[in-house]
């Protein structure tokens, strides 16, 4: 038998098996998704947003997937086209003509990726700027303190029935730059809550301390660390920020859905990183104020130390970022 005949005979079983392989793959993919809630499919793996800002992040996520899908279909389409139409059995040519130094093609595969990256960069920068935009006076300010191996929450608030604090910011909050301290409410004596790895939510038994937030009111998070780099991640907020010693990150959200949600540290911070869990409980504004009173009644007034004190160069750098 000729070599060409041998090649053709060896390819025929593969052609007969291809539909079977594709069918098996389709059955496997659909069977593994039987328990999947198809209402969640448009979010492409993201949880249901629970803040007014989160849909912007979800839209960016979906747009990135759409761009990746279009690019993938185009690339795979070109690959399959070249494999099918330029196969040796069809053209009877051992080595097809080679195209070299084709300037239009070279310009195309140089310019098109630059355009794709530029478009992704534009939408990412636009949404990031909007998400990190700070209001003049947020309704509430919470200092989130990360430490090995749990979390502390300083509610910088004036609590009903609690004596007003003096005009000076307490020394426990000295690690926070002046540009954020100036937005603290005047006379905010504050209350706090702090956890250990063994702390659990009393309502559902979930591990970690519980951060309470009011529904429909803007909350500013001031993130500080007492030791190493952590990361503050409330999963259905669809965003997270690093908690860095000697540097203060800040962002704001407006919760719009009541419930208890999961939070965790998203930065490998040491041996017990996996135990740095917490809960976020979104309640009505009235219930939120009642919770602050409960903390005060338990004697949890004032603040826990926010973090490592900043050096003068670091404070100056923070001021220059205004």
N, C-alpha and C positions, 0 to 999 in steps of 0.2 A: 504493500500500500504506500502511496506517495506521502511525503511529510504533510502536504496540505490536506490530504484526505484524513490523515490521523488527527490533525488539529480540529477539523470540522466535526469529526465523530466525538472528540473529547468535549467539545463545547455543547453538543446537543443535550446530554444529561443535565448540564447546568441550566440550560434554558427551560427544561421541563421542571426542574426543582425550584426555579425562581418564584413562580406563583405560589408554590406551597410555603416557601420561606416567608414571603410577604403576607400571606394569609395568617400564618402562625404568629408573626409579629403584630398584626392588627388585633388578633384575638387576645394576645398577651397584654397589649396596651389598654384595650377596652376592659378586660377583666380586672386589671389592677386598679381601674378607676371607678369600679362599681359603687364604692362607698363615697365617692367624691360628690360634693354638693356643687352642681353645675351653676348655681346662682353665684358662687364664689369665683367662677372661672374668669370673668372680666378683670378681677383684681390681680390675676396672675401670681397668686401665692401670698399677696399682702393681706393682713387682717383688715377687718372693718374699721375705717377711721372713726375716732371718737373726739376729734378736735376740729375747730373751724379751719385750721391751717393744713391738716393732713391731706385733704383732697388735692391740694396743689402738688404734694409729694407723690401721691398716687398717679396723678396725671403725667408727671415727669417719668415715672416708672413705666407706665403703659406706653408712652411715646417712645421710650428707649427700646422697649420690646418690639414695637411696631417697626422702628427703623432697623433693628437687628434682623427681624424676620424678612423684610424687603431685601436687605443686603444679602442675607443667606440664600433666599430663593434665587436671586440674580446670580450669585456665585455658583451655587450648585447647578442651576440651569445651564450656565455656560460650560461647566465641567461635564455634565451629562451629555450636552449637545456635542461637544468635541469627542467624547468617548464613543458616542453612537455613530455620528456621521463620518468620523475619520478612522473608524476601526479598519484593521488590515483586511478582514474578510470582505469588506464592502468595496474598498478602493483598489484592492490587489496591489497596493504600493507598500513596500517594506518600510520605507522612511518617507513620510510626506514632506512636501516643501517646507522649509524652515523660514520664518519671517524674522528678519533682524533689522534693527535701526529704523523701525517704523515710527516716525515722530508723532503722528496723530494718536497712535495707540499708546505710546509711552507717556504722552501728555495726558491722555485720558485716565490711565491708572495712577497717575500722580495727582491730578487735580481732583478727581472724584473723592478719594479718601480725605483730602484736605477739606473739601466742602462738607463731608459727613461729620468730621471731627469739629469743624467750626460751628455747624448747626447745633450739635449736641452741647458744645461749650456754651453757646449763647443761651440756650434754654436753661442749662444748669446754673449758670451765673445769675441769670434773671431771677430764677426761683429761689436760689440761695440768698440773694440780697433781700428778697421780700420776706423770707422766713426768719432771717436774723435781724430784721428791722425792729427797733425798740420804740415803744410808745413813750410819751412824755412822763406820764404818771400811771403805772399799772395799778389795777384794783388791788392786787395782792402780790407780795414778794415772798418767795420761799428760798432760803439758802440751803441747798443740798450739799451735805458734807459726806464725802466718800472716805472710808478708812478701812484698813484690813481688820475685820472681814465683814463689814456691814455698812449701814447708812445712818446718818443723822439728818433730821429735818428741822431747821430753824424757821418758824413762822414769824416773820417780821411784821407784826400786827399790833394794833391797839385792841386789847381784849376787854370786853365789858366787865366792869367790876374790879379790874386790875388798876392799880395806881399808874399814872402816866410816868414814863421815864424822863430823865433829864435830856437836855439838848445834845449832849455828846453821844456819839455812837459807842456802844459797849466794847470793851477791849477784846471780847471774844470774836468780834467781827472785824478786827483790824486787818485781817488778811485780805479783805475785800477792798478793791481800789476806791478812791474817793468819788470817782465819777459815777459809781453805782450807789455808794452810800448816800449821795445827795438826793436820791429818789426814794429813800426809806421814809415811811410815814413819821411825822414828828411825834415824839413821845411814845414810840412803839416799844413797850416793855417786852413784848414777845413771849412766845411759849415754844417748847421744843418737844420732839420725840426722837428717840434713838433706839437702835436695835442691836442685837447680837446675832450670830448665825443661827441660833436656836429659836429666835423669835418667830411667832406665827400669828397670822391674822385670826382674831377670835371668832369671826363670823364663818369663815370657810376653811380655816386650818391651813391656808397657804403659807409657805415659809417666808420669813422676812418681816421687817416693820412695815407699817402702812402709812402712806402719804395721803392725806385728805385734801381734796380740791373742790371748789364750788362750781357747779354747772353754770355756764353762760357768762362767766366773769373772767377777765384776762388775768393770767398768772405769769409773773416773771420768775424764772428759775435762775439763781445765781449759784454756779457750780464751783466748789472748792474741794481740795483734797488735803488730808493731814499726813500723807506718806508718799504713795506712789501714784502713777497714772491709773485712773479708773475711767469708766465710761457710763454715763447715765442714759439708760435706754428703757423707755416705756413702750412696749411693743406696738400697741394700737395707735400711738402718737405718730408712728411711721418715721421717726427721726431720733437721733441720738447725738450726744456731744461728749467729748472727752472731759474728764474731771482731772485737772492738771495741778500738781503742787507748784505754787509760786506764780500761777497764771489763772485768771478768772474768766470762764466762759459764761455767756448769758444768752438765754432765748426766752420767748414768750409763746404761750398757747392759750386758747380759750376752749376748755372742755365743753362739749355739747351733748354728751350722752352719759347718763348715770349708770353706775355699775362699779365692779371691782376688777381691775385689770393687772396684768403681770408686768413687772419690771425686773431688770437684771443689769449686772455689770457686763459690758460688751468688750472689755479690754482685759487681756490676760494679765492679772495683777499679782500673781503669786500662787502659793500652794492651795489656798482655799478660795480661789477665784469663783469656783462653781457654787459656793455657798452665799455669794453676795447677791441675794435676791431681795426683792421688796414688792409691795403691792401699792396700787394707786386706787383710791376709793373716791369716785366722783359723786357728790351728793348735792342737794339743794343748798343755796346760800345760807338759809336759816339753819340747816343741819350742820353746815360747816362752822358757823359761828358758835353753835352749841358745842361742837367738838373742841374748839379752842378753849371754851370755858371749862370743859371737862379736864383738859390738860392742866389748866391753871389750878383747878381744885385739887389735882393730884400732886401739886407742888412743882410741876415741870415748867416753871417760869424762867424767863431769861433765855440764854442761848448756850449751846455747846460750842466749844472752840471751832471756828470755821476752817482753819487750816494753817499751813506754814506761812509765817510772816514774809511778805514780799520785801526784797531789797529795794533800795532807792532807784537803781537803774531800771528794775522791773516796773516799779510804779511809774517812773517817767515814761517808759515805753507804753504802758497802758494809757497814759494821758495823751500821748501822741497819736493814739488810734482813734481819738474822738472825731 
